[in-house]
Amino acid sequence: MFISFRRDTMASSSKSVHFSQQEINELQTTYEQGGLSKFAAQIVKKLNDMKNAKLNIAVTGNSGAGKSTFINAMRGLRGCDEGAGQIERTMERIAYKHPDFPNVCFWDLPGVGTTKFPMKDYVSKMEFTTYEFFIIISDNQFTENDAKLAEAIQNLGKKFYFVRSKIDNDIRSFEKQGIYFDRNAKLVEMKQNISQGLMEVGISQPIIFLISSFNVNEFDFPQLKRRLISNLDGIKKDALLMSLPNTTLTIVEQKRAQLKERIWMLATASGAVGAVPVPGLSVAVDLGILVTAIIDFRKIIGLDDASLQRLANVAKKPVEFLKAEVRTPLVGEINKQFVKQMLVRSSFAAVSVVEVAFNFIPIIGSIFGAVSSFGMTYKLPNDVLDELVENAQRVVKVAFATHPSNPQ
């Protein structure tokens, strides 16, 4: 099959969260010079790069500020869970890997300004250049040392965020004193006071979040997660988003949108790399790629047993209560025979290449006419993802009593 390309047409459709414009141009050249097999090999490399992307996040603040509890909350863990941060350590930096996505690592750094860690040595000893961004945590007022730390981070071209922790304790304190107050107005006032204090020590436009690590859907915690995701690009953004526990419907939908961007790559790889004829179908596919993709989707969407148990722990609900909302065979064993049966059942409904949503595909669509199984293997993971998301949405709603009009 001969396929011609027009560079201007390709450029107009070159939109992807995973590929830079330079990478898109390289893919185009690879296809023109090496054919479909070389093109598909590049796609497989990108999929592996995404799966193996490392993300290091620094969390710093004085001992007792709530760093370990915050890191646990970001990983969907409680203090009693295996791998959780248990106590505040101030003498060395400690790495905490995500239980399912070990390439996503949170680093608990000791507070700055002590005799052991004066500011002049802190940046080099804590290896600042290795972190993607920094969370500066305090359970009281931020100090001049925090401002100096932020300045050092900024000088490295890194992003930082101020997080005022244990805000639930402050609210309870007002309530116990019998002080009448408007909660939202009080939170605004507290944030303004913190902002004013930081500006007085040299931070011009501080980004501040008021959170409780025990109430992950209250105060500014959801907004903090959204900000962290939005300020990352490409596979780094992908890595953080995929690792987040499903505490809100918004996170589930963001994961769906991000995973949709992978499906054209999976379909291309399955139809071109190691593809073999499938009995009962008129196409050749790599069933192993599809098996792995479905299992990965299930884990990312949070419907594997370990993810459901962690979510139940955080939501303080019996895990059986959450599992009752999961009504799909996709949580059972996924193997090649299972996927083959799914392909056979969906073969009559497979989409054609021209029906594919090409806004997800950064290369001109006629490439995929060279992959006879593309329509079928594009539709299958799409359908799987949608089914998993529908189940995950029900789980989140019952876990956190989320009202449809307030999706968070």
Order of alpha helices (4+ residues) and beta strands (2+ residues): alpha-alpha-beta-alpha-beta-beta-alpha-beta-alpha-beta-alpha-alpha-beta-alpha-alpha-alpha-beta-beta-alpha-alpha-alpha-alpha-alpha
